[in-house]
Amino acid sequence: MEQQNKGKFESNFGFLMASLGSAVGLGNLWGFPYKMGLGGGFAFLLLYMILLVVVGYPLILSEIAIGRKSQKAAIEAYKEIHPGFTFNGVLQTIVPFFLIAFYCTFGGYVMKYFFKSLGMFAGNQFDPGATFGETLVNTSSVIWVLIFLALTVIIVLGGVSGGIEKFCKIAMPALFIMLVIIVIRSCTLNGAGEGIAFLFKPHFEGLSTVGDFFETLKLAGSQMFFSLSLASGCLIAYGSYLDKKENLEKDAVIVAVGDTCAALLAGLAIMPACSAFGIDFGAGPGLLFVSMPTVFNDMKGGAIFAFLFWLLVFFACLSSSIGMMEGGISAILDSRIKAGKSANRFGVTMIMAAWALIGNMMTTLDGLGERTTMQWFHLFGIPDVLDVWDAVAEGILMPLTGLIVPHYIDDEVESSSAFKSKGFFNFCIKWLGPLFMALIVWGQIQSVISLTQG
């Protein structure tokens, strides 16, 4: 029987693949290497790993447990556990609406590049810089965005087990296999050693001053929240579909470790290749859409690796957009059930899809600030529409709502296994987590202020 008429995962493996699918996306395959490039490499990695342990793991466990305990999405879950935190659920439910408003745009760009890569098998290389510039300013890019959004909607309409779980159980193992293949090729290129050293050789340029520390902490913190899908309603929704017998501590560790492995593999796929071909590590969106195609054009066997790379990025984008959409959909379904109405997944999905269409049209027509169409929406001096959505969601709401998460989950974790990390969890939730998250929020606010004044 379907749980609350909303659906249920058929297996723990399906839950883990869906959770990893939500977590492993552009945040790993582009954001992690790019922000590592900006944050000084090893210094960024060091702070990221600290945050993962003292903030990431406790919040993953919290959100999965809150969802399973309440059997509801974020708003009703927080209200049921402690009414004083209802607004936390409201803010977390807003987050996926901001994220999905730009994510399908990048998903469409990735689809375009995937089909472009197929032409390389016939010897048809393309100019990456010209192609990316044309993608940003050409209105035809909207078509690719619409196709990607339609694929997301189709899978979500299939339900929890029939759509989300089925797709992720195939896509995520395939993604990791393709990523390992590309890592092996990247790390065996002539000149790859500099990129590997940038990742793992201890150096602390990103921590040399107080300003550098805050900037690197901000980058690592925002990356962690976005990459792990924390404070976005997704993990709470997925937790509400999870069977009561599953070990929540184990699942939280697997999600945290699996996502981090994907991020590190992405770094090993991109940074050594960039160093081998003399490409800047912190090249922004161009790192994915200009630098990597340049590498594939010059690489022996580049057609094969370009095909694998863009296919795995497509899988990552699609699984993450599914998670974002489901976080909002699940909350709306809860409100219908509470009002005595049926859980009409089709109708609610269409509402979410309509908003995603509006948001992504705004993002696409802006072309990362290259077009003048949407300049009226460049709020607070932020240079493009994408960064407006991202600054509110990833920059403020995600770390802010993580800061005030309640820790009333001991009984839920202990209902299926011994709570072995209970002491560590409670210490992190009460002391270390709030400290780091307050610093992250402060760093993000300072960035917005500097943009406004600049």
C-alpha positions in Angstrom: 0.0 0.0 0.0 1.3 3.5 -0.8 2.4 5.5 2.2 0.0 8.4 2.7 -0.9 7.8 -1.0 2.3 9.5 -1.8 4.5 6.5 -2.5 7.3 4.5 -0.8 10.7 3.2 -1.7 10.7 -0.6 -2.4 14.2 -1.1 -1.1 16.9 0.6 0.9 19.2 0.4 -2.1 16.6 2.4 -4.0 16.5 5.0 -1.2 20.3 5.3 -1.1 20.5 5.7 -4.9 17.8 8.3 -5.0 19.4 10.2 -2.1 22.8 10.0 -3.8 21.1 11.0 -7.0 19.8 14.1 -5.4 23.2 14.8 -3.9 25.5 13.9 -6.8 24.9 16.6 -9.5 26.5 19.7 -10.9 27.5 20.6 -7.4 29.9 17.7 -7.5 30.9 17.5 -11.2 31.4 21.2 -11.7 30.9 23.1 -8.5 33.3 21.1 -6.4 36.3 21.4 -8.8 35.5 25.0 -9.6 35.1 26.1 -6.0 38.2 24.1 -5.1 40.1 26.1 -7.7 38.9 29.3 -6.2 39.5 28.2 -2.7 43.2 27.2 -3.1 42.8 23.4 -3.6 43.9 21.6 -0.5 42.8 24.4 1.9 39.3 24.1 0.5 39.3 20.3 0.7 40.5 20.4 4.3 37.6 22.8 5.4 35.1 20.8 3.3 36.0 17.5 5.0 35.8 19.1 8.5 32.3 20.6 7.6 31.2 17.2 6.2 31.9 15.4 9.5 30.7 18.0 12.0 27.8 19.5 9.9 27.0 17.3 6.9 26.7 13.9 8.6 24.6 15.2 11.6 22.2 17.1 9.2 21.8 14.2 6.8 20.9 12.0 9.7 18.6 14.6 11.2 16.7 15.2 7.9 16.3 11.5 7.1 15.1 10.7 10.7 12.7 13.7 10.8 11.2 12.5 7.5 10.8 8.9 8.6 9.6 9.8 12.1 6.8 12.1 10.8 6.2 10.3 7.5 5.8 13.8 6.0 7.7 16.4 4.0 9.5 19.4 5.5 6.7 21.7 6.6 4.4 19.1 8.3 7.5 17.2 9.5 8.9 20.1 11.5 5.4 21.1 12.7 4.8 17.6 14.1 8.1 17.2 15.8 8.1 20.7 17.3 5.6 23.5 16.2 8.1 26.2 17.0 10.1 25.0 14.0 7.3 25.1 11.4 8.9 28.1 9.8 12.1 26.1 9.3 10.1 23.6 7.2 8.5 26.5 5.2 11.9 28.0 4.4 13.4 24.6 3.4 10.4 24.0 1.2 11.1 27.3 -0.6 14.7 26.3 -1.4 13.9 23.7 -4.1 11.7 26.3 -5.9 14.8 28.6 -6.2 17.1 25.7 -7.2 14.9 24.2 -9.8 14.5 27.7 -11.3 18.0 27.5 -12.8 19.0 23.8 -12.6 17.1 22.8 -15.7 18.9 25.5 -17.7 22.2 23.8 -17.0 20.6 20.4 -17.6 19.5 21.6 -21.1 23.0 22.9 -21.8 24.4 19.5 -20.8 22.0 17.7 -23.1 23.1 20.0 -26.0 26.8 19.2 -25.3 26.0 15.5 -25.1 24.6 15.4 -28.6 27.4 17.6 -29.8 29.9 15.0 -28.5 28.3 12.3 -30.6 29.5 14.2 -33.7 33.1 13.7 -32.6 32.8 10.0 -33.5 32.5 11.2 -37.1 35.5 13.6 -36.7 33.3 16.7 -36.2 35.1 18.6 -33.4 33.5 21.9 -32.3 34.9 25.2 -30.9 34.1 25.0 -27.2 34.3 28.8 -26.6 32.2 29.7 -29.6 29.7 26.9 -28.8 29.3 28.1 -25.2 28.9 31.7 -26.2 26.3 30.8 -28.8 24.5 28.6 -26.2 24.2 31.6 -23.8 22.8 34.1 -26.3 20.9 31.9 -28.8 17.2 31.6 -28.0 17.2 28.1 -29.4 18.8 27.0 -26.1 15.3 27.2 -24.6 14.4 24.0 -26.6 17.0 22.0 -24.8 15.9 23.3 -21.4 12.3 22.4 -22.2 13.3 18.8 -23.1 15.3 18.4 -19.9 12.4 19.8 -17.8 10.0 17.4 -19.6 12.2 14.4 -18.8 12.3 15.4 -15.1 8.5 15.8 -15.0 8.0 12.4 -16.7 10.2 10.5 -14.1 8.6 12.4 -11.1 5.1 11.5 -12.5 6.1 7.9 -12.3 6.0 8.1 -8.5 8.5 7.2 -5.8 9.1 3.6 -6.7 7.9 3.5 -10.3 9.8 6.6 -11.4 12.4 8.1 -9.1 13.7 4.8 -7.6 13.8 2.9 -11.0 15.8 5.7 -12.7 18.3 6.2 -9.9 19.0 2.5 -9.4 20.2 2.4 -12.9 21.7 5.9 -13.4 23.8 6.2 -10.2 25.8 3.0 -10.5 26.4 3.8 -14.2 27.5 7.3 -13.3 30.1 6.1 -10.8 31.5 3.5 -13.4 31.8 6.2 -16.1 33.4 8.6 -13.6 36.1 6.1 -12.6 36.9 5.4 -16.3 37.4 9.2 -16.9 39.5 9.6 -13.8 41.8 6.8 -14.9 42.3 8.5 -18.3 42.7 12.0 -16.8 45.3 11.0 -14.2 47.4 9.2 -16.9 47.7 12.3 -19.1 51.1 13.9 -19.5 51.2 16.8 -17.0 48.4 15.5 -14.8 50.6 15.5 -11.7 50.2 19.3 -11.1 46.4 18.8 -10.9 46.6 15.9 -8.5 49.0 17.9 -6.3 46.7 20.8 -6.3 44.0 18.5 -4.9 46.0 16.6 -2.3 49.3 18.2 -1.5 49.1 20.1 1.7 49.2 23.9 1.1 47.3 26.6 2.9 47.1 29.6 0.6 43.3 29.7 1.0 43.7 30.0 4.8 46.6 32.5 5.1 44.6 35.5 6.3 41.3 35.9 8.1 39.7 37.1 4.9 40.9 34.1 3.0 39.6 31.8 5.7 36.1 33.3 5.6 36.1 33.2 1.8 37.2 29.6 1.7 34.8 28.6 4.5 32.0 30.3 2.6 32.9 28.4 -0.6 33.2 25.0 1.2 30.0 25.5 3.3 27.8 26.5 0.4 29.3 23.7 -1.6 28.5 21.2 1.1 24.9 22.3 1.5 24.2 22.3 -2.2 26.1 19.1 -2.9 24.4 17.1 -0.2 20.9 18.6 -0.8 20.8 19.7 2.8 18.0 22.0 4.0 16.2 21.7 0.7 13.3 19.4 1.8 14.6 16.6 -0.4 16.2 14.3 2.2 13.2 14.8 4.6 10.8 13.8 1.7 12.9 10.8 0.8 13.2 9.8 4.5 9.4 9.9 4.7 9.3 7.2 2.0 11.8 5.0 3.9 11.0 1.7 5.6 11.0 1.8 9.4 13.4 -1.1 9.7 16.4 0.6 8.0 19.5 1.7 9.9 19.5 5.5 9.6 23.1 6.0 10.8 24.4 3.6 8.2 22.3 5.3 5.5 23.5 8.8 6.5 27.2 7.7 6.4 26.7 6.1 3.0 25.1 9.2 1.5 27.8 11.5 3.0 30.7 9.2 1.9 29.2 8.4 -1.5 28.6 12.1 -2.3 32.1 13.0 -1.2 33.7 10.2 -3.2 31.8 11.5 -6.3 33.1 15.0 -5.6 36.7 13.8 -5.2 36.4 11.7 -8.4 35.1 14.7 -10.2 38.1 16.7 -9.0 40.4 13.9 -10.2 38.6 13.8 -13.6 38.9 17.5 -14.2 41.9 19.0 -12.4 44.6 16.7 -13.8 43.1 17.1 -17.3 43.2 20.9 -16.8 46.8 20.9 -15.7 47.7 18.6 -18.6 46.4 21.2 -21.1 47.2 24.4 -19.2 43.7 25.4 -18.3 42.7 27.6 -15.3 41.3 25.6 -12.3 38.8 28.3 -11.3 37.2 29.0 -14.7 33.6 29.2 -13.5 30.9 27.7 -15.8 33.6 27.7 -18.5 35.4 24.9 -16.6 32.6 22.5 -17.6 31.5 23.9 -20.9 34.7 25.3 -22.4 37.7 23.8 -20.6 36.6 20.1 -20.7 35.5 20.1 -24.4 38.9 21.7 -25.2 40.6 18.8 -23.3 38.5 16.2 -25.2 39.3 17.9 -28.6 43.1 17.5 -27.9 43.0 14.1 -26.1 43.7 10.8 -27.8 40.4 8.9 -27.9 38.6 12.2 -26.9 35.3 11.2 -28.6 34.9 8.2 -26.3 35.7 10.1 -23.2 33.6 13.1 -24.2 30.6 10.8 -24.7 31.1 9.2 -21.3 31.7 12.5 -19.6 28.6 14.2 -20.9 26.4 11.2 -20.3 27.4 11.0 -16.7 26.9 14.7 -16.2 23.5 14.3 -17.8 22.6 11.5 -15.4 23.8 13.6 -12.5 21.8 16.6 -13.5 18.6 14.6 -14.1 18.8 12.8 -10.8 19.4 16.0 -8.9 16.6 17.9 -10.6 14.2 15.0 -9.7 15.2 15.4 -6.1 14.7 19.1 -6.1 11.2 18.8 -7.7 10.2 16.0 -5.3 11.1 18.1 -2.3 8.5 20.7 -3.2 5.9 18.3 -4.6 6.0 16.2 -1.4 5.3 19.2 0.8 2.3 20.3 -1.4 0.9 16.7 -1.3 1.0 16.8 2.5 -1.0 20.0 2.5 -3.7 18.3 0.3 -3.8 15.2 2.5 -4.1 17.3 5.6 -7.1 19.2 4.0 -8.8 15.8 3.3 -8.0 15.9 -0.4 -6.4 13.1 -2.5 -2.7 13.1 -3.1 -3.0 14.2 -6.7 0.6 13.7 -7.9 -0.1 14.7 -11.5 -1.8 18.1 -10.6 0.9 19.0 -8.0 3.7 18.0 -10.4 2.2 20.3 -13.0 2.3 23.2 -10.5 5.9 22.6 -9.8 6.7 22.2 -13.5 5.0 25.5 -14.3 7.1 27.3 -11.8 10.3 25.5 -13.1 9.3 26.6 -16.6 9.0 30.3 -15.6 12.2 30.3 -13.5 14.3 28.6 -16.2 13.0 30.8 -19.0 14.1 33.8 -16.9 17.5 32.1 -16.4 17.9 31.0 -20.0 16.9 34.3 -21.5 19.4 36.0 -19.2 22.3 33.8 -20.6 24.4 34.1 -17.4 24.2 37.9 -17.7 25.3 38.0 -21.4 21.9 39.2 -22.6 20.0 42.4 -21.6 16.5 40.7 -21.4 16.5 40.1 -17.7 18.7 42.9 -16.3 15.7 44.1 -14.2 16.1 40.9 -12.1 19.8 41.4 -11.3 18.8 42.2 -7.7 21.3 43.6 -5.1 23.9 44.2 -7.8 24.1 40.4 -8.6 25.4 40.1 -12.2 22.9 37.4 -13.5 19.6 35.7 -12.8 21.2 32.4 -11.9 23.2 33.9 -9.1 20.1 35.7 -7.8 18.3 32.3 -7.4 21.5 30.7 -6.0 22.4 33.5 -3.6 19.0 33.2 -1.8 18.9 29.4 -1.8 22.4 28.1 -1.5 23.9 31.3 0.0 21.3 32.1 2.7 18.4 29.8 3.2 20.2 26.5 3.2 22.8 27.2 5.8 20.4 29.4 7.8 17.7 26.7 8.1 20.3 24.1 8.9 21.4 26.3 11.8 18.1 26.0 13.6 17.4 22.3 12.9 15.9 20.6 16.0 17.5 17.5 17.5 14.5 15.5 18.5 15.4 12.3 16.6 17.1 10.0 19.1 14.0 7.8 19.5 13.6 7.4 15.7 17.2 6.4 15.1 17.1 4.0 18.0 13.9 2.4 16.8 15.8 0.5 14.1 19.4 0.3 15.5 21.7 1.3 18.3 22.5 5.1 18.1 26.3 4.6 18.1 27.2 8.2 17.2 24.6 9.7 19.6 27.1 11.6 21.8 29.0 13.0 18.8 25.8 13.8 16.9 24.3 15.8 19.8 27.6 17.7 20.4 27.8 18.7 16.8 24.1 19.7 16.5 24.3 21.7 19.7 27.7 23.4 19.4 30.0 22.8 16.4 27.3 22.8 13.7 25.7 26.1 14.7 29.1 27.8 15.0 30.2 26.8 11.5 26.8 27.5 10.0 26.7 31.0 11.5 30.1 31.7 10.0 29.0 30.5 6.6 25.8 32.6 6.7 27.9 35.7 7.8 30.3 35.1 4.9 27.4 34.9 2.4 25.8 38.1 3.7 29.1 39.9 3.4 29.4 38.7 -0.2 26.0 40.1 -1.1 26.8 43.4 0.7 30.1 43.7 -1.3 28.2 43.1 -4.5 25.7 45.7 -3.7 28.3 48.3 -2.8 30.5 47.3 -5.7 
